[in-house]
Amino acid sequence: MTTEEKNGVSAKRIGPLKTVGQVLSEMGRVYREARRKEIGTADAGRFMAMLTAIRQAVEGDDVDRRLAALEQRNNPGGAEN
């Protein structure tokens, strides 16, 4: 018996969480499962907190990549003004 089975939590497969859209889809799935009483509200709250942290990290990484691309575009040679 897995830890999840002992705790009454299903071990469902989830997709990748590499984009904000993917994280939001997972958040929607957790919400729907909680509404259908497939998972408890305490578990849903914990999952949502983790997913919120992941979403914020993904957003921060996206901002960093966009900023780096803008800096490279505005200063392709790397020389400072």
Secondary structure as UniProt FT lines:
FT   HELIX           3..7
FT   HELIX           20..35
FT   TURN            36..37
FT   HELIX           41..74
FT   TURN            76..77
//
